[in-house]
Amino acid sequence: MAGKTRISDVAAAAHVSLGTVSNVLNRPDLVSVNTRERVIAVIQELGFVRNESARQLRAGSSRAIGLVVIDAGNPFFADVARGVEEAVEEAGGVVLLGNSAGKQVRERRYLELFEEQRVRGVLIAPLSDTEPSLGALTRLGIPVVFLDRHVEDPEHSSVSVDDVTGGRIAAAHLMERGHQRVAFVGGPSNLRQVSERRQGAEAIVEETGGASLLAISTRGLTVAAGRQAAEDLVMMASGVRPTAVFAANDLVAIGLLQGLSAHGLRVPGDVAIVGYDDIEFAAAAAVPLSSVRQPRDELGRRGAELLYEELAALESGQPVEHQHIRFQPELIVRLSSA
């Protein structure tokens, strides 16, 4: 019977009005102790579960914060989501997680769902430079904060990492180790994070001179994509093959490490590797990976904090101050590039 019991069933069994049951659920201080205890006992006996979505729609808002990430299976976004969840929980809210899985149609569906659920606010790591349709959310007074994406938008706040600088320090590290043939591996190129990391690497190679950067595009930022890129590298003649690789993220770097090792190439003896994100698996890889560290948890936490700051301003009738926060990445050197 759990989940099917109606509030009228509770009222009948407890011999009280519908309004009394509603008060027990929403304003228990208005109900006498004896009546409250009787209604609660019936609720537990019948297994009544109130329709929270309907209640929220009637109230016009909810405790929920919507979060959309590009790839929930990527440990980077899992850590970002954890930071969001910790901040939201401290504020008394809950998180509704949507995984766009690299598909704009899914991204759009989640935004529509959050609109229907009247969430208090939305955090989104968008797929492309073309901002998703946020007009409906804005009209409903639902603030939106961009995660892992720097936007020059006066209507929305953002929290991101300086990926151009991240690309620069990764390539500079490899060149300081004496590598003149460097490859950048990652994709798709329409992801701003990928394009900015490549842009930073290209800039430092051009400024330094004497080195070359080969770009190898992948369909995604996965271990499988890294293994496929390793196959491309293995097919190159030893005098042409890059001696170092800067991978667009750690999953690609791990795939490269697996693929190169399977073909008998040593890391870092034959090919040095630097990844990006510094996920937990980077240090735990068979050859511990050098990686550009992002403050993953802090990125999510700060995004949620900005969202609540905007909510506080909206609810108090104060003007909203949109902020754009950029963290600086840090290179963590391990055996894969030593």
C-alpha positions in Angstrom: 0.0 0.0 0.0 3.1 2.2 0.4 3.2 5.1 -2.0 -0.6 4.6 -3.0 -2.2 5.9 0.2 -3.8 9.3 -0.2 -4.0 12.1 2.4 -7.7 11.5 2.6 -7.1 7.9 3.7 -4.9 9.2 6.5 -7.5 11.7 7.6 -10.3 9.1 7.6 -8.2 6.6 9.6 -7.2 9.2 12.1 -10.7 10.7 12.4 -9.5 14.2 11.6 -9.9 16.7 8.7 -7.7 17.0 5.6 -6.5 20.3 6.9 -5.3 18.7 10.2 -3.2 16.1 8.3 -1.8 18.9 6.2 -0.9 20.9 9.3 0.8 17.9 10.8 2.9 17.5 7.7 3.7 21.2 7.1 2.9 23.2 10.3 2.9 20.7 13.2 3.1 23.5 15.8 -0.6 24.3 15.0 -1.8 20.8 16.0 -2.1 19.5 19.6 0.4 16.9 20.7 -2.2 14.1 21.1 -3.7 14.7 17.6 -0.3 15.0 16.1 0.9 11.8 17.5 -2.3 10.0 16.4 -1.9 11.3 12.8 1.8 10.4 12.7 1.0 6.8 13.9 -1.6 6.4 11.1 0.9 7.8 8.5 3.4 5.2 9.6 0.8 2.4 9.7 -0.5 3.1 6.2 2.9 3.9 4.7 1.7 7.3 3.4 4.3 9.2 1.3 3.3 12.7 0.5 3.7 13.9 -3.1 6.6 16.3 -2.7 6.5 17.4 -6.3 2.9 18.4 -6.1 3.5 20.3 -2.9 6.4 22.2 -4.4 4.4 23.1 -7.5 1.6 24.5 -5.3 4.2 26.5 -3.2 5.9 27.7 -6.4 9.4 26.5 -5.4 11.3 23.6 -3.9 14.4 22.8 -1.9 16.1 21.2 -4.9 19.0 22.5 -6.9 19.4 21.2 -10.4 22.9 20.1 -11.6 23.7 19.1 -15.2 27.2 17.7 -16.0 28.7 16.6 -19.2 29.7 13.1 -18.1 28.7 11.7 -14.7 31.0 8.7 -15.3 34.0 11.0 -15.4 35.6 11.2 -11.9 36.3 14.9 -12.4 32.5 15.6 -12.6 31.8 13.2 -9.8 34.1 15.3 -7.6 32.5 18.5 -8.8 29.1 17.1 -8.0 30.3 16.1 -4.5 31.4 19.7 -3.8 28.0 20.9 -5.0 26.2 18.4 -2.8 28.1 19.2 0.3 27.3 23.0 0.0 23.7 22.3 -0.9 23.2 19.9 2.0 24.7 22.5 4.4 22.1 25.0 3.1 19.2 22.5 3.8 18.7 21.6 0.1 19.0 18.5 -2.1 20.6 18.0 -5.5 18.9 16.7 -8.7 21.6 15.4 -10.9 21.3 15.3 -14.7 23.9 13.7 -17.0 23.9 15.2 -20.5 26.3 12.5 -21.6 27.7 14.9 -24.3 24.3 15.2 -26.0 22.6 18.6 -26.3 19.1 17.1 -26.5 19.6 15.5 -23.1 21.0 18.8 -21.7 17.8 20.5 -22.9 15.6 17.9 -21.5 17.1 18.2 -18.0 16.7 22.0 -18.1 13.0 21.5 -19.0 12.6 19.0 -16.2 14.2 21.4 -13.7 11.8 24.1 -15.0 8.8 21.8 -14.4 10.0 20.9 -10.9 10.5 24.6 -10.0 13.9 24.0 -8.6 15.4 26.9 -6.6 18.4 27.2 -8.9 20.5 25.4 -11.6 24.2 24.7 -11.9 25.3 23.6 -15.4 28.5 22.5 -17.1 27.4 23.2 -20.7 28.4 21.3 -23.7 29.4 24.1 -26.1 30.0 27.9 -26.4 26.4 28.2 -27.5 24.6 28.7 -24.2 21.6 26.4 -23.6 18.2 27.9 -23.6 17.7 29.5 -20.2 14.9 31.9 -21.0 12.2 29.9 -19.3 14.3 29.5 -16.1 15.1 33.2 -16.1 11.4 34.2 -16.4 10.6 32.0 -13.5 13.3 33.7 -11.4 15.4 30.6 -11.2 19.1 31.6 -11.2 21.7 29.7 -13.2 25.4 29.4 -12.5 27.9 28.0 -15.0 30.4 25.4 -13.8 33.7 24.6 -15.5 33.0 27.3 -18.0 34.1 31.0 -17.9 31.4 33.1 -19.5 31.3 36.9 -20.1 27.6 37.0 -19.4 26.1 39.8 -17.3 23.1 37.7 -16.6 24.8 34.6 -15.1 27.7 33.8 -12.7 30.4 31.3 -13.5 33.1 29.3 -11.8 35.9 27.9 -13.9 39.6 27.0 -14.1 42.1 28.9 -16.3 42.6 26.1 -18.9 44.8 28.1 -21.1 47.3 28.5 -18.3 46.9 24.7 -17.6 47.8 23.9 -21.2 50.8 26.2 -21.0 52.3 24.7 -17.8 51.8 21.2 -19.1 53.6 21.8 -22.4 56.3 23.9 -20.7 57.0 21.1 -18.3 57.5 18.6 -21.1 59.7 21.0 -23.0 61.8 21.6 -19.9 62.4 17.9 -19.8 64.0 18.2 -23.3 61.1 17.0 -25.4 60.9 18.6 -28.9 58.2 16.5 -30.4 55.1 16.9 -28.3 51.5 15.7 -29.0 48.2 17.1 -27.7 45.6 14.3 -27.5 41.9 15.1 -26.8 38.5 16.0 -28.2 36.0 16.9 -29.4 37.3 20.3 -30.2 34.0 22.1 -29.7 34.4 21.5 -25.9 35.9 24.8 -24.7 38.0 23.0 -22.1 39.7 21.0 -24.8 40.3 23.9 -27.1 41.7 26.1 -24.4 44.1 23.5 -23.1 45.3 23.0 -26.6 45.5 26.7 -27.1 47.8 27.1 -24.1 50.1 24.3 -25.2 50.3 25.7 -28.7 51.2 29.2 -27.3 54.1 28.0 -25.2 55.5 25.8 -28.0 55.3 28.8 -30.4 56.9 31.2 -27.9 59.7 28.8 -27.0 60.6 27.8 -30.6 62.5 24.7 -31.7 59.7 22.3 -30.8 56.6 21.1 -32.6 53.1 20.2 -31.4 51.1 17.5 -33.1 47.3 17.5 -32.4 45.5 14.2 -32.3 41.7 14.6 -32.0 39.6 12.1 -30.2 35.8 11.6 -30.2 35.6 11.9 -26.4 37.6 12.2 -23.2 37.6 8.6 -22.3 40.0 5.8 -21.5 39.0 4.1 -24.8 39.8 7.3 -26.7 43.2 7.3 -25.2 43.9 3.7 -26.2 42.8 4.5 -29.8 45.2 7.5 -29.8 48.0 5.2 -28.6 47.4 3.0 -31.6 47.9 6.0 -33.9 51.2 6.9 -32.1 52.5 3.3 -32.3 52.0 3.3 -36.1 54.4 6.3 -36.5 58.1 5.8 -37.2 60.3 6.1 -34.2 62.0 9.1 -35.6 58.7 10.9 -36.2 56.7 9.7 -33.2 56.3 12.4 -30.4 58.3 11.6 -27.4 55.8 13.3 -25.1 52.0 13.6 -24.9 49.8 16.2 -23.2 46.4 14.5 -22.8 43.3 16.7 -22.5 42.3 14.8 -19.3 43.4 12.0 -17.1 41.1 9.4 -18.6 42.7 9.9 -22.0 46.1 9.8 -20.3 45.3 6.5 -18.6 44.2 5.0 -22.0 47.4 6.2 -23.6 49.4 4.6 -20.8 47.6 1.3 -21.3 47.9 1.4 -25.1 51.5 2.3 -25.3 52.5 -0.2 -22.6 50.6 -3.0 -24.5 52.8 -2.3 -27.5 56.0 -2.4 -25.5 56.7 1.3 -25.3 57.9 2.5 -22.0 56.5 5.5 -20.1 58.3 7.8 -19.6 61.3 6.1 -21.2 59.9 6.2 -24.8 56.9 8.5 -24.4 56.3 10.9 -21.4 52.7 11.6 -20.5 51.0 14.5 -18.7 47.3 14.4 -18.0 44.7 16.9 -16.8 42.4 17.1 -13.7 44.5 15.0 -11.3 41.7 12.6 -10.5 42.3 10.0 -7.8 43.2 7.4 -10.4 46.1 9.5 -11.7 48.3 8.8 -8.7 47.1 5.2 -8.6 48.0 4.3 -12.2 50.5 1.6 -13.0 52.9 4.4 -13.8 51.7 7.4 -11.6 50.6 10.1 -13.9 51.8 13.7 -13.9 48.7 15.9 -14.2 47.4 19.4 -14.1 45.4 19.6 -10.9 42.0 21.4 -10.8 40.3 22.2 -7.5 37.4 19.9 -8.4 35.4 19.8 -5.1 36.0 23.5 -4.5 34.8 24.3 -8.0 31.5 22.7 -7.3 31.2 24.1 -3.8 31.9 27.6 -4.9 29.4 27.4 -7.7 26.7 26.3 -5.2 27.6 29.1 -2.8 27.3 31.7 -5.6 23.9 30.2 -6.4 22.7 30.6 -2.8 24.1 34.2 -2.7 22.0 35.0 -5.7 18.9 33.4 -4.2 19.4 35.4 -1.0 19.5 38.6 -3.0 16.4 37.7 -5.1 14.4 36.7 -2.0 15.3 39.9 -0.2 14.6 42.1 -3.2 18.2 43.2 -3.5 20.1 43.5 -6.9 21.9 40.4 -7.9 25.7 40.7 -8.3 26.9 38.2 -10.9 30.4 37.0 -10.3 33.0 35.2 -12.5 35.5 33.2 -10.5 38.5 31.6 -12.1 40.8 29.2 -10.3 44.4 28.7 -11.2 45.6 25.1 -12.0 48.7 23.5 -10.6 51.1 20.9 -12.2 51.6 17.8 -10.1 54.7 16.0 -11.4 54.9 12.2 -11.1 56.8 9.3 -12.7 55.0 9.5 -16.1 57.0 12.6 -17.1 60.0 12.4 -14.8 
